[in-house]
């Protein structure tokens, strides 16, 4: 439907990423007529989903579940892997530990207990998954041992997920409009009745429907909101994903009386290429990740270490260490490696878009690292090297207890002396992924007002759901949360619409 005016809809979905498309497909599967309104042009569709690796955290009991998720998996691939298991208890424990026991128990329960079923549902909608060999498992003695609870990913990553979900939506006859910037909700004393959008020609248009699902992201691409809610300095962070996630859905929901919920001063932020673009770029952004820091020492401009690089697996620290970098002088840091671990670095370290220096001596490396206190850096390396507990064998697939310390900062695992040339250093800054603050939703994904009552006709999914993540984030749980709550919101919105009369046809605002 190109003009959006010749049909009435049961459900309008605002947004065009993983959560939005899962909501649209779910609602359509329940018999609803659905319209998706995506703010971006078609070539930039997908929101933050397009910028992800496609990893999805899910409960599984062992190889049989992995085979169910990944029907293309061969016997040879299975024979080369130790998938282990990731139980509901494991997922609950990770969510509780990582969020410092603050995660909303009801919402966390929905996320965890529906994760496996939702992955299978996505598979049935045409999404292809595969085990993340080499990214979530290092090959040791000819066998991959998976770690960190993020064992599967979507084929072709985030872009592959976006393509698969849009293909599924189009096969179901879901109407999709691009460059449709939703700016407000249509509402009265009986609840939400549709949306008001701005078209590419600048004119406004009303779209009426008894149910609206807001799945249009957080406020991470809005520098003013970042500074207001996250705090001073956050306006300087790079944005890893979509430039269109500027908090419009949150503002609309709050204007409608929605209850703010969750960690509004918190976000997912990582170590990111120092000279990355200000916003995500679908071509270059995958090259800007710098996630192999557990194998490095990270130093700031003062030449000092400032975090425990080996506190836990990357999956459990990377989303908070971006803030640690942001808090350093100049909002920069360097990840320093020696040649013993170079073969374990992720692929993005080998691309062209890197701030990288190499040298055959530590002294020469220090000379090449911009804006660093050379004398202090050399002292840091010397102190670190002398403290490495070399009696514990280095084992990257487990928390090996190989520890060290320097600058008063402990190193809990995977410590190796920086003593074998050539030496490599990579410059990083902070890249913000998504914000944690959102709106309160019920167990049916219906938005609740500040009195704790449901707002009739209004549902939310994805980054807009507050209360799930606090302080930090178990890697790969974001896409899973978006899919779980997107599917839930779509089904609930369809059921609500079926209980109410269809709205009149869409008409332009005078």
DOVOVEX-189464 format. One record per residue (C-alpha): residue number from 1; residue in three letters; chain; x negated, y negated, z negated. Coordinates in steps of 0.1 Angstrom, whole numbers, plus 5000, padded with zeros to 4 digits. Layout:
<torses>
> lumnu_kevex_vexlum_u_v_w
> NUM_ALA_A_X_Y_Z
...
</torses>
This chain:
<torses>
> lumnu_kevex_vexlum_u_v_w
> 1_UNK_A_5000_5000_5000
> 2_UNK_A_4981_4969_5011
> 3_UNK_A_5003_4941_4999
> 4_UNK_A_5017_4956_4966
> 5_UNK_A_5051_4941_4973
> 6_UNK_A_5072_4968_4990
> 7_UNK_A_5075_4993_4961
> 8_UNK_A_5082_4994_4924
> 9_UNK_A_5057_5013_4902
> 10_UNK_A_5061_5033_4870
> 11_UNK_A_5025_5027_4859
> 12_UNK_A_5000_4999_4867
> 13_UNK_A_4964_5008_4859
> 14_UNK_A_4940_4978_4855
> 15_UNK_A_4905_4988_4862
> 16_UNK_A_4887_5011_4887
> 17_UNK_A_4862_5033_4868
> 18_UNK_A_4863_5067_4852
> 19_UNK_A_4889_5059_4825
> 20_UNK_A_4911_5041_4849
> 21_UNK_A_4911_5068_4876
> 22_UNK_A_4916_5095_4851
> 23_UNK_A_4946_5076_4838
> 24_UNK_A_4960_5071_4873
> 25_UNK_A_4956_5107_4883
> 26_UNK_A_4971_5119_4850
> 27_UNK_A_5001_5097_4853
> 28_UNK_A_5006_5108_4889
> 29_UNK_A_5004_5144_4879
> 30_UNK_A_5033_5137_4856
> 31_UNK_A_5054_5124_4884
> 32_UNK_A_5048_5086_4880
> 33_UNK_A_5043_5062_4909
> 34_UNK_A_5010_5045_4902
> 35_UNK_A_4992_5014_4913
> 36_UNK_A_4955_5009_4905
> 37_UNK_A_4942_4973_4905
> 38_UNK_A_4905_4970_4908
> 39_UNK_A_4889_4935_4904
> 40_UNK_A_4858_4943_4925
> 41_UNK_A_4856_4947_4963
> 42_UNK_A_4858_4983_4975
> 43_UNK_A_4820_4986_4979
> 44_UNK_A_4815_4977_4943
> 45_UNK_A_4843_4998_4929
> 46_UNK_A_4839_5021_4899
> 47_UNK_A_4830_4997_4871
> 48_UNK_A_4802_5009_4848
> 49_UNK_A_4808_5044_4859
> 50_UNK_A_4789_5038_4891
> 51_UNK_A_4758_5029_4871
> 52_UNK_A_4756_5060_4849
> 53_UNK_A_4737_5092_4853
> 54_UNK_A_4769_5111_4851
> 55_UNK_A_4760_5130_4819
> 56_UNK_A_4790_5142_4799
> 57_UNK_A_4789_5154_4763
> 58_UNK_A_4813_5183_4757
> 59_UNK_A_4820_5212_4734
> 60_UNK_A_4809_5246_4748
> 61_UNK_A_4802_5280_4733
> 62_UNK_A_4775_5292_4756
> 63_UNK_A_4767_5303_4791
> 64_UNK_A_4803_5313_4800
> 65_UNK_A_4816_5278_4794
> 66_UNK_A_4787_5263_4814
> 67_UNK_A_4796_5286_4843
> 68_UNK_A_4832_5275_4840
> 69_UNK_A_4822_5239_4842
> 70_UNK_A_4798_5245_4870
> 71_UNK_A_4811_5272_4893
> 72_UNK_A_4783_5266_4918
> 73_UNK_A_4757_5277_4892
> 74_UNK_A_4737_5307_4904
> 75_UNK_A_4726_5338_4885
> 76_UNK_A_4690_5328_4890
> 77_UNK_A_4696_5293_4875
> 78_UNK_A_4713_5309_4845
> 79_UNK_A_4684_5333_4840
> 80_UNK_A_4660_5304_4838
> 81_UNK_A_4679_5285_4811
> 82_UNK_A_4687_5287_4775
> 83_UNK_A_4719_5266_4773
> 84_UNK_A_4725_5273_4736
> 85_UNK_A_4759_5261_4723
> 86_UNK_A_4774_5228_4712
> 87_UNK_A_4804_5234_4689
> 88_UNK_A_4831_5211_4677
> 89_UNK_A_4813_5209_4644
> 90_UNK_A_4781_5198_4662
> 91_UNK_A_4800_5171_4680
> 92_UNK_A_4817_5159_4648
> 93_UNK_A_4785_5159_4629
> 94_UNK_A_4767_5139_4656
> 95_UNK_A_4796_5113_4658
> 96_UNK_A_4796_5110_4620
> 97_UNK_A_4758_5107_4617
> 98_UNK_A_4752_5084_4646
> 99_UNK_A_4781_5060_4636
> 100_UNK_A_4771_5060_4599
> 101_UNK_A_4804_5077_4590
> 102_UNK_A_4825_5048_4605
> 103_UNK_A_4840_5065_4636
> 104_UNK_A_4878_5064_4635
> 105_UNK_A_4886_5100_4624
> 106_UNK_A_4918_5103_4644
> 107_UNK_A_4903_5090_4676
> 108_UNK_A_4871_5111_4671
> 109_UNK_A_4892_5142_4666
> 110_UNK_A_4910_5135_4699
> 111_UNK_A_4876_5130_4716
> 112_UNK_A_4860_5161_4703
> 113_UNK_A_4888_5185_4705
> 114_UNK_A_4898_5175_4740
> 115_UNK_A_4863_5173_4755
> 116_UNK_A_4861_5208_4769
> 117_UNK_A_4897_5208_4782
> 118_UNK_A_4891_5175_4799
> 119_UNK_A_4859_5186_4816
> 120_UNK_A_4879_5216_4830
> 121_UNK_A_4907_5193_4840
> 122_UNK_A_4883_5170_4859
> 123_UNK_A_4868_5201_4876
> 124_UNK_A_4903_5209_4888
> 125_UNK_A_4907_5174_4902
> 126_UNK_A_4876_5179_4924
> 127_UNK_A_4848_5167_4902
> 128_UNK_A_4816_5189_4905
> 129_UNK_A_4793_5194_4875
> 130_UNK_A_4758_5209_4871
> 131_UNK_A_4734_5215_4842
> 132_UNK_A_4709_5187_4837
> 133_UNK_A_4677_5207_4844
> 134_UNK_A_4646_5185_4838
> 135_UNK_A_4665_5156_4822
> 136_UNK_A_4680_5173_4791
> 137_UNK_A_4657_5203_4791
> 138_UNK_A_4619_5206_4796
> 139_UNK_A_4606_5237_4812
> 140_UNK_A_4584_5256_4788
> 141_UNK_A_4570_5290_4795
> 142_UNK_A_4591_5292_4827
> 143_UNK_A_4624_5286_4809
> 144_UNK_A_4646_5255_4804
> 145_UNK_A_4658_5250_4768
> 146_UNK_A_4685_5224_4765
> 147_UNK_A_4686_5199_4737
> 148_UNK_A_4706_5169_4725
> 149_UNK_A_4742_5182_4733
> 150_UNK_A_4743_5167_4768
> 151_UNK_A_4740_5197_4789
> 152_UNK_A_4761_5189_4820
> 153_UNK_A_4764_5160_4844
> 154_UNK_A_4785_5152_4875
> 155_UNK_A_4769_5160_4908
> 156_UNK_A_4754_5129_4923
> 157_UNK_A_4758_5111_4890
> 158_UNK_A_4781_5081_4884
> 159_UNK_A_4786_5074_4921
> 160_UNK_A_4795_5110_4926
> 161_UNK_A_4821_5108_4898
> 162_UNK_A_4836_5076_4913
> 163_UNK_A_4838_5092_4948
> 164_UNK_A_4854_5124_4934
> 165_UNK_A_4880_5105_4914
> 166_UNK_A_4889_5082_4942
> 167_UNK_A_4892_5111_4966
> 168_UNK_A_4916_5128_4941
> 169_UNK_A_4936_5096_4937
> 170_UNK_A_4939_5090_4974
> 171_UNK_A_4950_5126_4980
> 172_UNK_A_4978_5121_4955
> 173_UNK_A_4990_5090_4973
> 174_UNK_A_4980_5066_4945
> 175_UNK_A_4980_5030_4957
> 176_UNK_A_4948_5011_4952
> 177_UNK_A_4942_4974_4956
> 178_UNK_A_4907_4959_4956
> 179_UNK_A_4898_4923_4947
> 180_UNK_A_4929_4922_4925
> 181_UNK_A_4919_4902_4895
> 182_UNK_A_4944_4908_4867
> 183_UNK_A_4945_4877_4845
> 184_UNK_A_4976_4882_4823
> 185_UNK_A_5004_4905_4812
> 186_UNK_A_5040_4901_4819
> 187_UNK_A_5058_4905_4786
> 188_UNK_A_5088_4895_4766
> 189_UNK_A_5103_4904_4732
> 190_UNK_A_5108_4940_4744
> 191_UNK_A_5071_4945_4753
> 192_UNK_A_5049_4945_4784
> 193_UNK_A_5066_4946_4818
> 194_UNK_A_5037_4943_4842
> 195_UNK_A_5008_4922_4852
> 196_UNK_A_4999_4889_4869
> 197_UNK_A_4970_4891_4892
> 198_UNK_A_4949_4866_4913
> 199_UNK_A_4946_4877_4949
> 200_UNK_A_4915_4870_4971
> 201_UNK_A_4933_4840_4986
> 202_UNK_A_4936_4825_4951
> 203_UNK_A_4973_4829_4948
> 204_UNK_A_4989_4846_4919
> 205_UNK_A_5012_4876_4922
> 206_UNK_A_5034_4895_4898
> 207_UNK_A_5034_4933_4897
> 208_UNK_A_5063_4947_4876
> 209_UNK_A_5062_4981_4860
> 210_UNK_A_5074_4996_4827
> 211_UNK_A_5039_5008_4817
> 212_UNK_A_5005_4992_4819
> 213_UNK_A_4972_5009_4812
> 214_UNK_A_4943_4986_4805
> 215_UNK_A_4910_5003_4814
> 216_UNK_A_4890_4974_4827
> 217_UNK_A_4859_4976_4804
> 218_UNK_A_4845_4956_4776
> 219_UNK_A_4828_4921_4776
> 220_UNK_A_4792_4931_4782
> 221_UNK_A_4790_4911_4815
> 222_UNK_A_4802_4879_4797
> 223_UNK_A_4772_4860_4782
> 224_UNK_A_4795_4837_4762
> 225_UNK_A_4814_4865_4746
> 226_UNK_A_4781_4884_4739
> 227_UNK_A_4767_4855_4721
> 228_UNK_A_4800_4849_4702
> 229_UNK_A_4806_4885_4691
> 230_UNK_A_4772_4902_4692
> 231_UNK_A_4752_4873_4680
> 232_UNK_A_4724_4849_4689
> 233_UNK_A_4700_4861_4716
> 234_UNK_A_4725_4885_4732
> 235_UNK_A_4732_4861_4760
> 236_UNK_A_4696_4868_4771
> 237_UNK_A_4701_4905_4776
> 238_UNK_A_4702_4921_4810
> 239_UNK_A_4735_4938_4820
> 240_UNK_A_4730_4974_4832
> 241_UNK_A_4764_4978_4848
> 242_UNK_A_4793_4960_4865
> 243_UNK_A_4793_4922_4867
> 244_UNK_A_4831_4924_4865
> 245_UNK_A_4834_4936_4829
> 246_UNK_A_4839_4902_4814
> 247_UNK_A_4865_4910_4787
> 248_UNK_A_4896_4901_4806
> 249_UNK_A_4915_4932_4794
> 250_UNK_A_4906_4926_4758
> 251_UNK_A_4916_4889_4760
> 252_UNK_A_4950_4899_4775
> 253_UNK_A_4956_4925_4749
> 254_UNK_A_4947_4902_4720
> 255_UNK_A_4969_4875_4735
> 256_UNK_A_4998_4901_4734
> 257_UNK_A_4992_4907_4697
> 258_UNK_A_4969_4937_4699
> 259_UNK_A_4950_4946_4668
> 260_UNK_A_4912_4943_4672
> 261_UNK_A_4895_4975_4662
> 262_UNK_A_4860_4988_4659
> 263_UNK_A_4825_4973_4659
> 264_UNK_A_4829_4940_4677
> 265_UNK_A_4793_4929_4669
> 266_UNK_A_4779_4962_4682
> 267_UNK_A_4771_4975_4716
> 268_UNK_A_4752_5002_4736
> 269_UNK_A_4719_4987_4746
> 270_UNK_A_4687_5003_4759
> 271_UNK_A_4651_4997_4768
> 272_UNK_A_4653_4984_4804
> 273_UNK_A_4630_4972_4831
> 274_UNK_A_4615_4939_4821
> 275_UNK_A_4622_4921_4854
> 276_UNK_A_4655_4939_4863
> 277_UNK_A_4683_4919_4879
> 278_UNK_A_4707_4901_4856
> 279_UNK_A_4735_4925_4865
> 280_UNK_A_4738_4961_4878
> 281_UNK_A_4728_4968_4914
> 282_UNK_A_4741_5000_4928
> 283_UNK_A_4709_5005_4949
> 284_UNK_A_4682_4995_4924
> 285_UNK_A_4697_4999_4889
> 286_UNK_A_4689_5037_4885
> 287_UNK_A_4652_5027_4889
> 288_UNK_A_4654_5004_4858
> 289_UNK_A_4659_5030_4831
> 290_UNK_A_4630_5036_4807
> 291_UNK_A_4642_5066_4786
> 292_UNK_A_4609_5085_4781
> 293_UNK_A_4599_5064_4752
> 294_UNK_A_4599_5093_4727
> 295_UNK_A_4567_5104_4745
> 296_UNK_A_4551_5069_4741
> 297_UNK_A_4542_5044_4715
> 298_UNK_A_4562_5012_4719
> 299_UNK_A_4545_4979_4710
> 300_UNK_A_4557_4943_4709
> 301_UNK_A_4538_4912_4720
> 302_UNK_A_4521_4911_4687
> 303_UNK_A_4506_4945_4695
> 304_UNK_A_4525_4963_4668
> 305_UNK_A_4548_4993_4668
> 306_UNK_A_4583_4984_4656
> 307_UNK_A_4604_5016_4659
> 308_UNK_A_4601_5053_4652
> 309_UNK_A_4599_5064_4688
> 310_UNK_A_4603_5101_4677
> 311_UNK_A_4631_5096_4652
> 312_UNK_A_4654_5119_4671
> 313_UNK_A_4661_5131_4707
> 314_UNK_A_4665_5103_4731
> 315_UNK_A_4702_5109_4733
> 316_UNK_A_4706_5097_4697
> 317_UNK_A_4683_5067_4696
> 318_UNK_A_4682_5051_4731
> 319_UNK_A_4715_5032_4727
> 320_UNK_A_4703_5013_4697
> 321_UNK_A_4666_5007_4706
> 322_UNK_A_4676_4981_4732
> 323_UNK_A_4686_4959_4703
> 324_UNK_A_4653_4966_4687
> 325_UNK_A_4635_4954_4718
> 326_UNK_A_4658_4923_4720
> 327_UNK_A_4647_4914_4684
> 328_UNK_A_4610_4913_4693
> 329_UNK_A_4591_4881_4703
> 330_UNK_A_4600_4872_4738
> 331_UNK_A_4626_4900_4740
> 332_UNK_A_4599_4923_4754
> 333_UNK_A_4579_4954_4746
> 334_UNK_A_4555_4979_4762
> 335_UNK_A_4558_5017_4764
> 336_UNK_A_4523_5031_4764
> 337_UNK_A_4515_5067_4775
> 338_UNK_A_4483_5086_4782
> 339_UNK_A_4478_5113_4808
> 340_UNK_A_4488_5142_4786
> 341_UNK_A_4525_5135_4790
> 342_UNK_A_4527_5118_4824
> 343_UNK_A_4542_5150_4840
> 344_UNK_A_4571_5148_4815
> 345_UNK_A_4582_5113_4824
> 346_UNK_A_4616_5108_4840
> 347_UNK_A_4617_5101_4877
> 348_UNK_A_4625_5064_4873
> 349_UNK_A_4589_5058_4860
> 350_UNK_A_4577_5067_4895
> 351_UNK_A_4597_5042_4915
> 352_UNK_A_4586_5009_4930
> 353_UNK_A_4607_4987_4907
> 354_UNK_A_4586_4990_4876
> 355_UNK_A_4565_4966_4855
> 356_UNK_A_4535_4989_4852
> 357_UNK_A_4498_4986_4844
> 358_UNK_A_4472_5014_4845
> 359_UNK_A_4437_5017_4832
> 360_UNK_A_4409_5041_4824
> 361_UNK_A_4403_5026_4790
> 362_UNK_A_4426_5013_4763
> 363_UNK_A_4406_4980_4763
> 364_UNK_A_4412_4975_4800
> 365_UNK_A_4449_4984_4796
> 366_UNK_A_4453_4958_4769
> 367_UNK_A_4437_4932_4792
> 368_UNK_A_4464_4940_4818
> 369_UNK_A_4494_4939_4795
> 370_UNK_A_4509_4905_4796
> 371_UNK_A_4514_4883_4765
> 372_UNK_A_4500_4909_4741
> 373_UNK_A_4477_4905_4711
> 374_UNK_A_4448_4926_4723
> 375_UNK_A_4430_4929_4690
> 376_UNK_A_4461_4940_4671
> 377_UNK_A_4471_4964_4699
> 378_UNK_A_4437_4981_4697
> 379_UNK_A_4440_4984_4660
> 380_UNK_A_4475_4998_4663
> 381_UNK_A_4463_5025_4687
> 382_UNK_A_4433_5034_4665
> 383_UNK_A_4454_5037_4634
> 384_UNK_A_4481_5057_4652
> 385_UNK_A_4456_5081_4667
> 386_UNK_A_4439_5087_4634
> 387_UNK_A_4472_5096_4617
> 388_UNK_A_4486_5121_4642
> 389_UNK_A_4494_5154_4624
> 390_UNK_A_4477_5176_4650
> 391_UNK_A_4483_5208_4630
> 392_UNK_A_4519_5207_4642
> 393_UNK_A_4521_5219_4679
> 394_UNK_A_4536_5195_4704
> 395_UNK_A_4570_5209_4716
> 396_UNK_A_4592_5184_4735
> 397_UNK_A_4623_5206_4734
> 398_UNK_A_4627_5206_4696
> 399_UNK_A_4621_5181_4669
> 400_UNK_A_4586_5194_4663
> 401_UNK_A_4576_5174_4632
> 402_UNK_A_4544_5163_4648
> 403_UNK_A_4542_5129_4630
> 404_UNK_A_4520_5098_4627
> 405_UNK_A_4522_5063_4614
> 406_UNK_A_4509_5028_4622
> 407_UNK_A_4518_4992_4613
> 408_UNK_A_4538_5007_4584
> 409_UNK_A_4562_5023_4609
> 410_UNK_A_4565_5061_4608
> 411_UNK_A_4566_5084_4638
> 412_UNK_A_4586_5115_4631
> 413_UNK_A_4582_5138_4661
> 414_UNK_A_4562_5143_4693
> 415_UNK_A_4532_5122_4683
> 416_UNK_A_4502_5126_4705
> 417_UNK_A_4470_5106_4702
> 418_UNK_A_4467_5080_4729
> 419_UNK_A_4432_5092_4739
> 420_UNK_A_4433_5107_4774
> 421_UNK_A_4429_5085_4805
> 422_UNK_A_4444_5073_4827
> 423_UNK_A_4466_5051_4805
> 424_UNK_A_4499_5037_4816
> 425_UNK_A_4520_5009_4801
> 426_UNK_A_4555_4999_4812
> 427_UNK_A_4571_4965_4804
> 428_UNK_A_4607_4966_4791
> 429_UNK_A_4634_4943_4778
> 430_UNK_A_4669_4949_4766
> 431_UNK_A_4697_4961_4789
> 432_UNK_A_4733_4961_4775
> 433_UNK_A_4755_4989_4787
> 434_UNK_A_4789_4984_4770
> 435_UNK_A_4804_4968_4740
> 436_UNK_A_4819_4988_4711
> 437_UNK_A_4847_4964_4700
> 438_UNK_A_4881_4971_4713
> 439_UNK_A_4918_4974_4704
> 440_UNK_A_4935_4998_4681
> 441_UNK_A_4953_5026_4699
> 442_UNK_A_4976_5054_4686
> 443_UNK_A_4971_5091_4691
> 444_UNK_A_4990_5086_4724
> 445_UNK_A_4966_5058_4735
> 446_UNK_A_4993_5032_4730
> 447_UNK_A_4980_4998_4720
> 448_UNK_A_4990_4988_4684
> 449_UNK_A_4997_4952_4673
> 450_UNK_A_4983_4935_4642
> 451_UNK_A_5013_4949_4622
> 452_UNK_A_5002_4984_4631
> 453_UNK_A_5032_4989_4654
> 454_UNK_A_5030_5000_4690
> 455_UNK_A_5032_4974_4717
> 456_UNK_A_5059_4987_4741
> 457_UNK_A_5046_4995_4775
> 458_UNK_A_5009_4989_4768
> 459_UNK_A_4982_5015_4768
> 460_UNK_A_4944_5014_4768
> 461_UNK_A_4915_5036_4777
> 462_UNK_A_4877_5035_4782
> 463_UNK_A_4856_5008_4767
> 464_UNK_A_4887_4990_4756
> 465_UNK_A_4894_5016_4729
> 466_UNK_A_4879_5004_4697
> 467_UNK_A_4868_5024_4667
> 468_UNK_A_4850_5053_4683
> 469_UNK_A_4813_5040_4683
> 470_UNK_A_4795_5020_4656
> 471_UNK_A_4759_5009_4655
> 472_UNK_A_4748_5036_4679
> 473_UNK_A_4761_5062_4703
> 474_UNK_A_4755_5099_4710
> 475_UNK_A_4743_5099_4746
> 476_UNK_A_4768_5111_4773
> 477_UNK_A_4798_5106_4751
> 478_UNK_A_4810_5074_4768
> 479_UNK_A_4821_5091_4800
> 480_UNK_A_4837_5118_4781
> 481_UNK_A_4856_5093_4759
> 482_UNK_A_4867_5074_4790
> 483_UNK_A_4880_5106_4806
> 484_UNK_A_4897_5119_4775
> 485_UNK_A_4915_5087_4767
> 486_UNK_A_4921_5079_4803
> 487_UNK_A_4939_5112_4808
> 488_UNK_A_4958_5107_4776
> 489_UNK_A_4968_5071_4784
> 490_UNK_A_4980_5080_4818
> 491_UNK_A_5001_5108_4806
> 492_UNK_A_5016_5087_4778
> 493_UNK_A_5022_5058_4801
> 494_UNK_A_5041_5081_4826
> 495_UNK_A_5062_5095_4798
> 496_UNK_A_5070_5060_4785
> 497_UNK_A_5080_5049_4821
> 498_UNK_A_5102_5079_4825
> 499_UNK_A_5121_5069_4794
> 500_UNK_A_5127_5034_4808
> 501_UNK_A_5143_5021_4840
> 502_UNK_A_5120_5013_4868
> 503_UNK_A_5111_4976_4872
> 504_UNK_A_5121_4955_4902
> 505_UNK_A_5098_4953_4932
> 506_UNK_A_5067_4931_4929
> 507_UNK_A_5071_4895_4939
> 508_UNK_A_5047_4866_4941
> 509_UNK_A_5046_4839_4914
> 510_UNK_A_5061_4807_4926
</torses>
